[in-house]
Amino acid sequence: MRSLYFRVFLITIAVIFASSLLGFFLSNTYYHVKLKPFNDEKLVVIAEQMKQFVEKEPNSMDHYLHNAAALGYEIYLTDAQGDDRFYGRDFREHDLDTHAKDLVLGGGLYHGVAQFPNKPFISGFFDNRLSNTVGILVHVSDRNYALFMRPDVILQFGELRIFFALIGLFTVLISIIFFLISTRYLVKPITRLSEATKRIAQGNYNLRLPTNRRDEIGQLAGHFMTMSRELERVDQSRQQFVSNVSHEIQTPLTSIQGFAKVLAERDLPQKEREHYSSIIEEESRHLSLLSKQLLLLSSLEQGQETLTKMTFSLQGQIRQAVQVLQWQLEEKELLLKISVPDSIKLHGDEVLLMQVWMNLLSNAVNHIPSGRTIDIRAEQLNSQCVVYIRDTGNGIAPEHLPFLFDRFYRGDRARERSSGRTGLGLAIVKKIVQIHGGNIEVVSSSEGTLFTVALPQL
C-alpha cells in the first residue's frame, strides 16, 4: 500500500514535470507569435550591414565573414553555380531548397526565420538548420551571391545555456528536497490522526493530540478531540442506558416471579391473594409502559416516527390535557391558572405534542405539595410559540438540573420507582420538541420550577 508521503512525492514530481512542460509550451508559443518576427527583422538588419561592408571591401570578404562567424553567426554564401562557402559552425541540416536561393539571387529577401513552422514543443530559435536563416543578395566583383545567416546559439549562449540549465536543475532538486521535508510536517499529524482512529475503534477514547496549530490540521485535531470526547460520552450513555434498562426490567420481573411463586405454592387467604395479584398487575403495567416508552423513544431518535402534521389550537389541546389530570388536581387541591390565547395555532403532530403537555403537567402535579399553584401561559414571539409551565413547588436541586432530560434519570429514585414512573418522560418530551424544530429549557429555585417550550409556528 502506498503511503501518503510517497503519494505526495509522486504528485510533486508530476506537478514539476507538468509545470515545466506547460511553461515551455507557453514560452515557445510566445516566441512564435511575438519574438520570431522581431528576430527575423533584426537578422535582416545585420545581414544588410554585412552586405554593405562586403560590397565596399570585396577583397576582404572571406576574412570579414570568418571574423563575423567567430563573433557568433553561421553563414552560408553561394552563387548557385557550385561556389558554396560556409563560415562558422556547420548547419545541422542542409535543407535549403533552390527556390530560396533563386529568390535571393533574384534580388528578394528570404525570411526563413519568420517562416519557420510553428511547432508546440520545438523552438525555432535553437533549430540549427539552413532553412531557418535570413537571406540577402550580395554583389561582389561583378558576381551575385546569396548570403544566408543565422545566429550561432551555442557560440553566443553556450555557457549561458549551461548556467540556466544548472539553475533550473538545482532549483528542481532543492525544491523536491525541501518539499519532501516540509511534507513530513503536514503528513505527521495526519498519521497521528490515523493512529488515533484505530485506538477509538478499539474503544480507547483517552486521546491527546496537538491542537496548538492554527491551520486546518490544528482545527481537524481539535474537532477530532471533540468527537472523541463525544463518542466517549455516547458510549458511557449507551452502557448506562443498557444498565438502566436491565435494572428497570429486572426489578418488576423479580417481583412478578416472587409473588407468582407465592401464589402458586401457598394456600393464602383471599385478601392476601388479592393483594399479591394487585402487585403483579401493577408491575406488569409498569413493564408494559416501560416497553412502550422505550419503543417510542427509539423510533423518535432513529427518525422512524412519522409526523402527521396538522394545524390545531394550542388552547384546546392544553385544556384537554388539564381535563385528563382534573381528578389529581382536585385531590391535591392545586390551583391551576391558564393564560393561552385562542389565536395561537400550532402546526405539528397533535398526538405527540399532547404527550409533551401531559408529561410536563403530570410532573408538576406529582412533584409539588398540596395547595400550591400551576401556571400555564403562552405567547407569540416573532415566528415562535412559547409555552411557559410554572409551578410553586419546592424546586429541583441544582445538581439534578443538567441531567433532567436524560433517560431513566430520577432525582429521588425510591420515590419515583414506587410511583410507577419510568424516568423516560422528559427524555421523550425533549425529543418530540426537537423533531418539531423547537427547544425546551428548565430553570428552578426554591420558589418553584419553570419549563419553557418554544415551537415554530406556520
GURODREN-336202 format. One record per residue (C-alpha): x, y, z; residue number from 0; residue in three letters. Coordinates in nm, 3 decimals, padded with zeros to 5 digits. Each point is the difference from the previous one (the first is absolute). Layout:
BEGIN
- X | Y | Z | NUM | ALA
...
//
This chain:
BEGIN
- 00.000 | 00.000 | 00.000 | 0 | MET
- 00.137 | 00.337 | -00.098 | 1 | ARG
- 00.041 | 00.242 | 00.289 | 2 | SER
- -00.120 | 00.357 | -00.007 | 3 | LEU
- 00.361 | 00.115 | 00.010 | 4 | TYR
- 00.081 | -00.200 | -00.316 | 5 | PHE
- -00.312 | 00.131 | -00.173 | 6 | ARG
- 00.101 | 00.358 | 00.080 | 7 | VAL
- 00.345 | -00.071 | -00.147 | 8 | PHE
- -00.152 | -00.133 | -00.323 | 9 | LEU
- -00.239 | 00.293 | -00.021 | 10 | ILE
- 00.289 | 00.242 | 00.052 | 11 | THR
- 00.199 | -00.155 | -00.286 | 12 | ILE
- -00.308 | -00.004 | -00.222 | 13 | ALA
- -00.077 | 00.365 | 00.077 | 14 | VAL
- 00.358 | 00.110 | -00.071 | 15 | ILE
- 00.006 | -00.196 | -00.327 | 16 | PHE
- -00.340 | 00.128 | -00.113 | 17 | ALA
- 00.086 | 00.357 | 00.102 | 18 | SER
- 00.331 | -00.012 | -00.190 | 19 | SER
- -00.172 | -00.142 | -00.309 | 20 | LEU
- -00.275 | 00.258 | 00.012 | 21 | LEU
- 00.248 | 00.281 | 00.066 | 22 | GLY
- 00.210 | -00.099 | -00.302 | 23 | PHE
- -00.312 | -00.025 | -00.217 | 24 | PHE
- -00.116 | 00.350 | 00.099 | 25 | LEU
- 00.349 | 00.146 | -00.044 | 26 | SER
- 00.038 | -00.164 | -00.341 | 27 | ASN
- -00.343 | 00.128 | -00.103 | 28 | THR
- 00.104 | 00.351 | 00.100 | 29 | TYR
- 00.321 | -00.041 | -00.206 | 30 | TYR
- -00.190 | -00.105 | -00.310 | 31 | HIS
- -00.260 | 00.276 | 00.034 | 32 | VAL
- 00.211 | 00.296 | 00.118 | 33 | LYS
- 00.373 | -00.064 | -00.002 | 34 | LEU
- 00.045 | -00.189 | -00.327 | 35 | LYS
- -00.102 | 00.290 | -00.232 | 36 | PRO
- 00.206 | 00.241 | 00.209 | 37 | PHE
- 00.303 | -00.233 | -00.015 | 38 | ASN
- -00.039 | -00.031 | -00.377 | 39 | ASP
- 00.001 | 00.378 | -00.048 | 40 | GLU
- 00.303 | 00.037 | 00.224 | 41 | LYS
- 00.196 | -00.261 | -00.198 | 42 | LEU
- -00.093 | 00.169 | -00.329 | 43 | VAL
- 00.148 | 00.327 | 00.132 | 44 | VAL
- 00.322 | -00.181 | 00.100 | 45 | ILE
- 00.015 | -00.168 | -00.343 | 46 | ALA
- -00.040 | 00.343 | -00.166 | 47 | GLU
- 00.299 | 00.128 | 00.198 | 48 | GLN
- 00.205 | -00.305 | -00.108 | 49 | MET
- -00.103 | 00.065 | -00.360 | 50 | LYS
- 00.107 | 00.365 | 00.013 | 51 | GLN
- 00.347 | -00.085 | 00.132 | 52 | PHE
- 00.056 | -00.290 | -00.241 | 53 | VAL
- -00.105 | 00.204 | -00.302 | 54 | GLU
- 00.221 | 00.288 | 00.116 | 55 | LYS
- 00.303 | -00.226 | 00.073 | 56 | GLU
- -00.035 | -00.299 | -00.241 | 57 | PRO
- 00.360 | -00.112 | 00.050 | 58 | ASN
- -00.060 | -00.040 | 00.373 | 59 | SER
- -00.325 | -00.198 | -00.038 | 60 | MET
- 00.127 | -00.338 | 00.121 | 61 | ASP
- 00.199 | 00.150 | 00.283 | 62 | HIS
- -00.293 | 00.215 | 00.109 | 63 | TYR
- -00.253 | -00.284 | -00.012 | 64 | LEU
- 00.234 | -00.228 | 00.199 | 65 | HIS
- 00.028 | 00.270 | 00.264 | 66 | ASN
- -00.377 | 00.050 | -00.001 | 67 | ALA
- -00.051 | -00.373 | 00.048 | 68 | ALA
- 00.249 | 00.000 | 00.286 | 69 | ALA
- -00.213 | 00.267 | 00.170 | 70 | LEU
- -00.300 | -00.235 | 00.008 | 71 | GLY
- -00.160 | -00.054 | -00.340 | 72 | TYR
- -00.037 | -00.286 | -00.245 | 73 | GLU
- 00.033 | 00.118 | -00.360 | 74 | ILE
- -00.059 | -00.166 | -00.334 | 75 | TYR
- 00.105 | 00.170 | -00.326 | 76 | LEU
- -00.088 | -00.139 | -00.345 | 77 | THR
- -00.024 | 00.113 | -00.361 | 78 | ASP
- -00.218 | -00.302 | -00.094 | 79 | ALA
- 00.270 | -00.111 | -00.246 | 80 | GLN
- 00.204 | -00.221 | 00.227 | 81 | GLY
- 00.179 | 00.266 | 00.203 | 82 | ASP
- -00.129 | -00.081 | 00.350 | 83 | ASP
- 00.179 | 00.139 | 00.303 | 84 | ARG
- -00.072 | -00.061 | 00.371 | 85 | PHE
- 00.123 | 00.217 | 00.284 | 86 | TYR
- -00.023 | -00.096 | 00.363 | 87 | GLY
- -00.152 | -00.314 | 00.151 | 88 | ARG
- -00.162 | -00.236 | -00.248 | 89 | ASP
- -00.377 | -00.012 | -00.035 | 90 | PHE
- -00.174 | -00.308 | 00.139 | 91 | ARG
- -00.226 | -00.035 | -00.304 | 92 | GLU
- 00.077 | 00.122 | -00.354 | 93 | HIS
- -00.364 | 00.025 | -00.101 | 94 | ASP
- -00.003 | 00.329 | -00.193 | 95 | LEU
- -00.187 | -00.051 | -00.327 | 96 | ASP
- 00.094 | 00.157 | -00.336 | 97 | THR
- -00.305 | 00.227 | 00.002 | 98 | HIS
- 00.143 | 00.187 | 00.301 | 99 | ALA
- 00.337 | 00.040 | -00.175 | 100 | LYS
- -00.165 | 00.118 | -00.321 | 101 | ASP
- -00.214 | 00.245 | 00.201 | 102 | LEU
- 00.304 | 00.163 | 00.159 | 103 | VAL
- 00.212 | -00.004 | -00.320 | 104 | LEU
- -00.292 | 00.168 | -00.169 | 105 | GLY
- 00.020 | 00.290 | 00.246 | 106 | GLY
- -00.257 | -00.113 | 00.256 | 107 | GLY
- 00.026 | -00.053 | 00.373 | 108 | LEU
- -00.029 | -00.343 | 00.156 | 109 | TYR
- -00.179 | -00.001 | 00.337 | 110 | HIS
- 00.068 | -00.358 | 00.108 | 111 | GLY
- -00.004 | 00.091 | 00.371 | 112 | VAL
- -00.341 | 00.167 | -00.019 | 113 | ALA
- -00.138 | -00.280 | -00.217 | 114 | GLN
- 00.127 | -00.282 | 00.221 | 115 | PHE
- -00.292 | -00.238 | 00.072 | 116 | PRO
- -00.174 | 00.047 | 00.334 | 117 | ASN
- 00.051 | -00.314 | 00.209 | 118 | LYS
- -00.126 | -00.023 | 00.361 | 119 | PRO
- 00.308 | -00.160 | 00.154 | 120 | PHE
- 00.271 | 00.092 | -00.252 | 121 | ILE
- 00.147 | 00.348 | 00.026 | 122 | SER
- 00.121 | 00.148 | -00.330 | 123 | GLY
- 00.248 | 00.216 | 00.188 | 124 | PHE
- 00.218 | -00.306 | 00.072 | 125 | PHE
- -00.066 | -00.198 | -00.320 | 126 | ASP
- 00.333 | 00.016 | -00.182 | 127 | ASN
- -00.105 | -00.071 | -00.358 | 128 | ARG
- 00.077 | 00.182 | -00.325 | 129 | LEU
- -00.364 | 00.072 | -00.073 | 130 | SER
- -00.028 | 00.185 | 00.332 | 131 | ASN
- 00.203 | 00.302 | -00.121 | 132 | THR
- -00.044 | 00.338 | -00.167 | 133 | VAL
- 00.135 | 00.056 | -00.349 | 134 | GLY
- 00.114 | 00.309 | -00.189 | 135 | ILE
- 00.164 | 00.073 | -00.338 | 136 | LEU
- 00.369 | 00.102 | 00.004 | 137 | VAL
- 00.174 | 00.137 | -00.314 | 138 | HIS
- 00.377 | -00.059 | 00.009 | 139 | VAL
- 00.242 | 00.041 | -00.293 | 140 | SER
- -00.273 | -00.010 | -00.262 | 141 | ASP
- -00.141 | -00.317 | 00.152 | 142 | ARG
- -00.322 | -00.051 | 00.191 | 143 | ASN
- 00.003 | -00.203 | 00.317 | 144 | TYR
- -00.284 | -00.106 | 00.227 | 145 | ALA
- 00.101 | 00.051 | 00.363 | 146 | LEU
- -00.192 | -00.201 | 00.260 | 147 | PHE
- 00.069 | 00.046 | 00.370 | 148 | MET
- -00.137 | -00.076 | 00.346 | 149 | ARG
- 00.141 | 00.040 | 00.352 | 150 | PRO
- 00.224 | -00.273 | 00.134 | 151 | ASP
- -00.197 | -00.063 | 00.322 | 152 | VAL
- 00.258 | -00.235 | 00.149 | 153 | ILE
- 00.281 | 00.251 | -00.057 | 154 | LEU
- -00.201 | 00.298 | 00.123 | 155 | GLN
- -00.186 | -00.164 | 00.290 | 156 | PHE
- 00.181 | -00.331 | 00.058 | 157 | GLY
- 00.126 | 00.075 | 00.351 | 158 | GLU
- -00.316 | 00.194 | 00.080 | 159 | LEU
- -00.214 | -00.295 | -00.102 | 160 | ARG
- 00.199 | -00.228 | 00.229 | 161 | ILE
- -00.027 | 00.258 | 00.278 | 162 | PHE
- -00.380 | 00.026 | -00.027 | 163 | PHE
- -00.033 | -00.377 | -00.042 | 164 | ALA
- 00.193 | -00.050 | 00.325 | 165 | LEU
- -00.212 | 00.263 | 00.172 | 166 | ILE
- -00.316 | -00.180 | -00.113 | 167 | GLY
- 00.133 | -00.343 | 00.095 | 168 | LEU
- 00.119 | 00.104 | 00.345 | 169 | PHE
- -00.321 | 00.195 | 00.059 | 170 | THR
- -00.206 | -00.310 | -00.076 | 171 | VAL
- 00.216 | -00.230 | 00.213 | 172 | LEU
- 00.016 | 00.236 | 00.298 | 173 | ILE
- -00.375 | 00.067 | -00.031 | 174 | SER
- -00.072 | -00.373 | 00.010 | 175 | ILE
- 00.222 | -00.048 | 00.307 | 176 | ILE
- -00.151 | 00.291 | 00.191 | 177 | PHE
- -00.351 | -00.096 | -00.108 | 178 | PHE
- 00.048 | -00.354 | 00.126 | 179 | LEU
- 00.135 | 00.130 | 00.331 | 180 | ILE
- -00.290 | 00.241 | 00.037 | 181 | SER
- -00.244 | -00.276 | -00.098 | 182 | THR
- 00.101 | -00.194 | 00.309 | 183 | ARG
- -00.123 | 00.300 | 00.200 | 184 | TYR
- -00.340 | -00.042 | -00.169 | 185 | LEU
- -00.018 | -00.379 | -00.010 | 186 | VAL
- 00.114 | -00.066 | 00.358 | 187 | LYS
- -00.317 | 00.137 | 00.172 | 188 | PRO
- -00.215 | -00.189 | -00.253 | 189 | ILE
- 00.189 | -00.317 | 00.092 | 190 | THR
- -00.074 | 00.073 | 00.365 | 191 | ARG
- -00.367 | 00.044 | -00.084 | 192 | LEU
- 00.003 | -00.333 | -00.184 | 193 | SER
- 00.149 | -00.170 | 00.307 | 194 | GLU
- -00.258 | 00.175 | 00.217 | 195 | ALA
- -00.286 | -00.138 | -00.211 | 196 | THR
- 00.135 | -00.352 | 00.057 | 197 | LYS
- 00.006 | 00.060 | 00.375 | 198 | ARG
- -00.357 | 00.132 | -00.008 | 199 | ILE
- -00.109 | -00.306 | -00.200 | 200 | ALA
- 00.145 | -00.210 | 00.284 | 201 | GLN
- -00.204 | 00.196 | 00.255 | 202 | GLY
- 00.284 | 00.214 | 00.136 | 203 | ASN
- -00.126 | 00.359 | 00.015 | 204 | TYR
- 00.279 | 00.142 | 00.219 | 205 | ASN
- 00.181 | 00.186 | -00.279 | 206 | LEU
- 00.236 | 00.295 | 00.005 | 207 | ARG
- 00.069 | 00.173 | -00.331 | 208 | LEU
- 00.193 | 00.324 | -00.057 | 209 | PRO
- -00.259 | 00.271 | -00.061 | 210 | THR
- 00.224 | 00.308 | 00.026 | 211 | ASN
- 00.028 | 00.036 | -00.380 | 212 | ARG
- -00.221 | 00.271 | -00.146 | 213 | ARG
- -00.041 | -00.147 | -00.348 | 214 | ASP
- -00.249 | -00.256 | -00.132 | 215 | GLU
- 00.203 | -00.288 | 00.148 | 216 | ILE
- -00.025 | 00.160 | 00.345 | 217 | GLY
- -00.373 | 00.051 | -00.046 | 218 | GLN
- -00.037 | -00.361 | -00.110 | 219 | LEU
- 00.187 | -00.121 | 00.308 | 220 | ALA
- -00.222 | 00.217 | 00.220 | 221 | GLY
- -00.317 | -00.131 | -00.163 | 222 | HIS
- 00.136 | -00.353 | 00.032 | 223 | PHE
- 00.056 | 00.047 | 00.372 | 224 | MET
- -00.354 | 00.136 | 00.034 | 225 | THR
- -00.133 | -00.299 | -00.193 | 226 | MET
- 00.199 | -00.238 | 00.221 | 227 | SER
- -00.146 | 00.153 | 00.317 | 228 | ARG
- -00.349 | -00.011 | -00.148 | 229 | GLU
- 00.042 | -00.365 | -00.101 | 230 | LEU
- 00.122 | -00.078 | 00.350 | 231 | GLU
- -00.305 | 00.174 | 00.144 | 232 | ARG
- -00.232 | -00.184 | -00.241 | 233 | VAL
- 00.166 | -00.332 | 00.084 | 234 | ASP
- -00.038 | 00.067 | 00.371 | 235 | GLN
- -00.362 | 00.103 | -00.057 | 236 | SER
- -00.062 | -00.319 | -00.196 | 237 | ARG
- 00.149 | -00.212 | 00.275 | 238 | GLN
- -00.197 | 00.192 | 00.260 | 239 | GLN
- -00.313 | -00.040 | -00.209 | 240 | PHE
- 00.046 | -00.377 | -00.027 | 241 | VAL
- 00.063 | -00.017 | 00.374 | 242 | SER
- -00.309 | 00.208 | 00.076 | 243 | ASN
- -00.222 | -00.199 | -00.235 | 244 | VAL
- 00.124 | -00.323 | 00.157 | 245 | SER
- -00.070 | 00.137 | 00.346 | 246 | HIS
- -00.343 | 00.135 | -00.093 | 247 | GLU
- -00.102 | -00.332 | -00.152 | 248 | ILE
- 00.163 | -00.224 | 00.260 | 249 | GLN
- -00.166 | 00.167 | 00.301 | 250 | THR
- -00.365 | -00.053 | -00.104 | 251 | PRO
- 00.082 | -00.344 | -00.143 | 252 | LEU
- 00.147 | -00.105 | 00.334 | 253 | THR
- -00.313 | 00.122 | 00.177 | 254 | SER
- -00.229 | -00.177 | -00.246 | 255 | ILE
- 00.194 | -00.326 | 00.026 | 256 | GLN
- 00.015 | 00.014 | 00.379 | 257 | GLY
- -00.368 | 00.076 | 00.059 | 258 | PHE
- -00.109 | -00.245 | -00.271 | 259 | ALA
- 00.200 | -00.270 | 00.176 | 260 | LYS
- -00.165 | 00.091 | 00.332 | 261 | VAL
- -00.345 | -00.016 | -00.160 | 262 | LEU
- 00.076 | -00.338 | -00.158 | 263 | ALA
- 00.154 | -00.177 | 00.299 | 264 | GLU
- -00.193 | 00.128 | 00.303 | 265 | ARG
- -00.356 | -00.025 | 00.116 | 266 | ASP
- -00.061 | 00.369 | 00.065 | 267 | LEU
- -00.302 | 00.186 | 00.132 | 268 | PRO
- -00.205 | 00.177 | -00.265 | 269 | GLN
- 00.108 | 00.345 | 00.117 | 270 | LYS
- 00.373 | -00.077 | -00.029 | 271 | GLU
- -00.054 | -00.171 | -00.335 | 272 | ARG
- -00.174 | 00.313 | -00.131 | 273 | GLU
- 00.282 | 00.216 | 00.137 | 274 | HIS
- 00.271 | -00.205 | -00.169 | 275 | TYR
- -00.200 | -00.011 | -00.322 | 276 | SER
- -00.032 | 00.378 | 00.000 | 277 | SER
- 00.376 | 00.031 | 00.041 | 278 | ILE
- 00.057 | -00.231 | -00.298 | 279 | ILE
- -00.250 | 00.202 | -00.203 | 280 | GLU
- 00.169 | 00.329 | 00.094 | 281 | GLU
- 00.346 | -00.128 | -00.089 | 282 | GLU
- -00.130 | -00.139 | -00.329 | 283 | SER
- -00.153 | 00.339 | -00.078 | 284 | ARG
- 00.333 | 00.162 | 00.080 | 285 | HIS
- 00.181 | -00.237 | -00.240 | 286 | LEU
- -00.256 | 00.068 | -00.272 | 287 | SER
- 00.039 | 00.377 | 00.041 | 288 | LEU
- 00.378 | -00.034 | 00.004 | 289 | LEU
- 00.006 | -00.201 | -00.324 | 290 | SER
- -00.235 | 00.243 | -00.175 | 291 | LYS
- 00.206 | 00.302 | 00.100 | 292 | GLN
- 00.327 | -00.169 | -00.096 | 293 | LEU
- -00.142 | -00.082 | -00.344 | 294 | LEU
- -00.129 | 00.356 | -00.042 | 295 | LEU
- 00.332 | 00.154 | 00.107 | 296 | LEU
- 00.193 | -00.235 | -00.230 | 297 | SER
- -00.220 | 00.081 | -00.300 | 298 | SER
- 00.026 | 00.375 | 00.071 | 299 | LEU
- 00.379 | -00.014 | 00.023 | 300 | GLU
- 00.033 | -00.202 | -00.319 | 301 | GLN
- -00.241 | 00.224 | -00.189 | 302 | GLY
- -00.241 | -00.287 | -00.060 | 303 | GLN
- -00.297 | 00.170 | 00.163 | 304 | GLU
- -00.200 | 00.154 | -00.283 | 305 | THR
- -00.132 | 00.344 | 00.088 | 306 | LEU
- -00.364 | 00.056 | -00.091 | 307 | THR
- -00.002 | 00.377 | -00.004 | 308 | LYS
- -00.316 | 00.205 | 00.018 | 309 | MET
- -00.102 | 00.343 | 00.122 | 310 | THR
- -00.183 | 00.011 | 00.332 | 311 | PHE
- -00.074 | 00.233 | 00.290 | 312 | SER
- 00.252 | -00.003 | 00.283 | 313 | LEU
- -00.265 | 00.113 | 00.248 | 314 | GLN
- -00.226 | -00.295 | -00.081 | 315 | GLY
- 00.285 | -00.249 | 00.040 | 316 | GLN
- 00.110 | 00.147 | 00.336 | 317 | ILE
- -00.357 | -00.015 | 00.131 | 318 | ARG
- -00.029 | -00.362 | -00.114 | 319 | GLN
- 00.319 | -00.090 | 00.193 | 320 | ALA
- -00.132 | 00.179 | 00.310 | 321 | VAL
- -00.330 | -00.193 | -00.016 | 322 | GLN
- 00.190 | -00.329 | 00.007 | 323 | VAL
- 00.181 | 00.110 | 00.317 | 324 | LEU
- -00.304 | 00.163 | 00.158 | 325 | GLN
- -00.050 | -00.261 | 00.274 | 326 | TRP
- 00.365 | 00.025 | 00.109 | 327 | GLN
- -00.022 | 00.379 | 00.014 | 328 | LEU
- -00.310 | -00.020 | 00.220 | 329 | GLU
- 00.146 | -00.271 | 00.219 | 330 | GLU
- 00.309 | 00.212 | 00.081 | 331 | LYS
- -00.204 | 00.325 | 00.008 | 332 | GLU
- 00.229 | 00.162 | -00.258 | 333 | LEU
- -00.081 | 00.338 | -00.152 | 334 | LEU
- 00.032 | 00.005 | -00.381 | 335 | LEU
- 00.036 | 00.322 | -00.198 | 336 | LYS
- -00.025 | -00.008 | -00.380 | 337 | ILE
- 00.083 | 00.296 | -00.224 | 338 | SER
- 00.012 | -00.135 | -00.355 | 339 | VAL
- -00.147 | 00.224 | -00.273 | 340 | PRO
- -00.244 | -00.173 | -00.232 | 341 | ASP
- 00.178 | 00.162 | -00.297 | 342 | SER
- 00.316 | -00.211 | 00.044 | 343 | ILE
- 00.010 | -00.284 | -00.250 | 344 | LYS
- 00.258 | -00.279 | -00.024 | 345 | LEU
- 00.098 | -00.205 | -00.304 | 346 | HIS
- 00.129 | -00.339 | 00.107 | 347 | GLY
- -00.084 | -00.352 | 00.111 | 348 | ASP
- -00.295 | 00.044 | 00.235 | 349 | GLU
- 00.042 | -00.340 | 00.168 | 350 | VAL
- 00.371 | 00.045 | 00.075 | 351 | LEU
- -00.037 | 00.359 | 00.120 | 352 | LEU
- -00.280 | -00.111 | 00.233 | 353 | MET
- 00.258 | -00.227 | 00.166 | 354 | GLN
- 00.219 | 00.306 | 00.059 | 355 | VAL
- -00.270 | 00.189 | 00.193 | 356 | TRP
- -00.118 | -00.315 | 00.181 | 357 | MET
- 00.351 | -00.087 | 00.119 | 358 | ASN
- 00.085 | 00.354 | 00.113 | 359 | LEU
- -00.333 | 00.051 | 00.177 | 360 | LEU
- -00.003 | -00.344 | 00.166 | 361 | SER
- 00.358 | 00.059 | 00.122 | 362 | ASN
- -00.110 | 00.329 | 00.157 | 363 | ALA
- -00.307 | -00.160 | 00.157 | 364 | VAL
- 00.196 | -00.292 | 00.144 | 365 | ASN
- 00.295 | 00.195 | 00.135 | 366 | HIS
- -00.142 | 00.310 | 00.166 | 367 | ILE
- -00.163 | -00.007 | 00.345 | 368 | PRO
- -00.376 | 00.035 | 00.046 | 369 | SER
- -00.152 | 00.345 | -00.013 | 370 | GLY
- 00.261 | 00.145 | -00.240 | 371 | ARG
- -00.049 | 00.162 | -00.342 | 372 | THR
- 00.067 | -00.098 | -00.363 | 373 | ILE
- 00.007 | 00.282 | -00.256 | 374 | ASP
- -00.025 | -00.071 | -00.375 | 375 | ILE
- 00.066 | 00.295 | -00.229 | 376 | ARG
- 00.066 | 00.032 | -00.374 | 377 | ALA
- 00.097 | 00.284 | -00.231 | 378 | GLU
- 00.117 | 00.066 | -00.354 | 379 | GLN
- 00.358 | 00.125 | -00.037 | 380 | LEU
- 00.101 | 00.077 | -00.359 | 381 | ASN
- -00.063 | -00.327 | -00.187 | 382 | SER
- -00.011 | -00.219 | 00.310 | 383 | GLN
- -00.259 | -00.112 | 00.249 | 384 | CYS
- 00.143 | -00.002 | 00.353 | 385 | VAL
- -00.176 | -00.197 | 00.273 | 386 | VAL
- 00.089 | 00.056 | 00.368 | 387 | TYR
- -00.098 | -00.262 | 00.263 | 388 | ILE
- 00.086 | 00.127 | 00.348 | 389 | ARG
- -00.069 | -00.157 | 00.337 | 390 | ASP
- 00.048 | 00.126 | 00.354 | 391 | THR
- 00.149 | -00.320 | 00.133 | 392 | GLY
- 00.321 | -00.040 | 00.197 | 393 | ASN
- 00.212 | 00.006 | -00.314 | 394 | GLY
- 00.262 | -00.236 | -00.140 | 395 | ILE
- 00.346 | -00.023 | 00.154 | 396 | ALA
- 00.265 | 00.168 | -00.222 | 397 | PRO
- 00.202 | -00.321 | -00.028 | 398 | GLU
- -00.297 | -00.175 | -00.164 | 399 | HIS
- -00.079 | 00.263 | -00.266 | 400 | LEU
- 00.273 | -00.094 | -00.256 | 401 | PRO
- -00.124 | -00.361 | -00.007 | 402 | PHE
- -00.373 | 00.065 | 00.009 | 403 | LEU
- -00.058 | -00.101 | -00.364 | 404 | PHE
- 00.224 | -00.310 | 00.014 | 405 | ASP
- -00.166 | -00.338 | -00.039 | 406 | ARG
- -00.088 | -00.177 | 00.328 | 407 | PHE
- 00.128 | 00.291 | 00.207 | 408 | TYR
- -00.187 | 00.050 | 00.328 | 409 | ARG
- 00.073 | 00.255 | 00.267 | 410 | GLY
- -00.154 | -00.221 | 00.268 | 411 | ASP
- 00.035 | -00.357 | -00.123 | 412 | ARG
- -00.190 | -00.166 | 00.285 | 413 | ALA
- -00.298 | 00.236 | -00.030 | 414 | ARG
- -00.009 | -00.011 | -00.379 | 415 | GLU
- 00.027 | -00.378 | -00.014 | 416 | ARG
- -00.288 | -00.043 | 00.244 | 417 | SER
- -00.216 | 00.237 | -00.207 | 418 | SER
- 00.023 | -00.232 | -00.299 | 419 | GLY
- 00.166 | 00.262 | -00.221 | 420 | ARG
- 00.271 | -00.113 | -00.244 | 421 | THR
- 00.232 | 00.303 | -00.006 | 422 | GLY
- -00.040 | 00.031 | -00.379 | 423 | LEU
- -00.267 | 00.269 | -00.012 | 424 | GLY
- 00.222 | 00.309 | -00.024 | 425 | LEU
- 00.237 | -00.173 | -00.243 | 426 | ALA
- -00.299 | -00.065 | -00.227 | 427 | ILE
- -00.122 | 00.357 | 00.046 | 428 | VAL
- 00.334 | 00.145 | -00.106 | 429 | LYS
- 00.021 | -00.226 | -00.307 | 430 | LYS
- -00.355 | 00.087 | -00.113 | 431 | ILE
- 00.074 | 00.371 | 00.033 | 432 | VAL
- 00.327 | -00.037 | -00.191 | 433 | GLN
- -00.153 | -00.187 | -00.295 | 434 | ILE
- -00.254 | 00.283 | -00.026 | 435 | HIS
- 00.289 | 00.245 | -00.036 | 436 | GLY
- -00.038 | 00.148 | 00.348 | 437 | GLY
- 00.185 | -00.003 | 00.331 | 438 | ASN
- -00.079 | -00.045 | 00.368 | 439 | ILE
- 00.169 | 00.158 | 00.302 | 440 | GLU
- -00.043 | -00.027 | 00.377 | 441 | VAL
- 00.091 | 00.228 | 00.287 | 442 | VAL
- -00.070 | -00.068 | 00.364 | 443 | SER
- 00.038 | 00.152 | 00.345 | 444 | SER
- -00.141 | -00.051 | 00.344 | 445 | SER
- -00.310 | 00.196 | -00.111 | 446 | GLU
- -00.088 | -00.240 | -00.283 | 447 | GLY
- 00.088 | -00.132 | -00.346 | 448 | THR
- -00.056 | 00.148 | -00.347 | 449 | LEU
- -00.001 | -00.202 | -00.322 | 450 | PHE
- 00.018 | 00.206 | -00.320 | 451 | THR
- -00.098 | -00.165 | -00.330 | 452 | VAL
- 00.062 | 00.193 | -00.324 | 453 | ALA
- -00.155 | -00.138 | -00.320 | 454 | LEU
- 00.003 | 00.146 | -00.353 | 455 | PRO
- -00.336 | 00.113 | -00.136 | 456 | GLN
- -00.133 | -00.012 | -00.356 | 457 | LEU
//
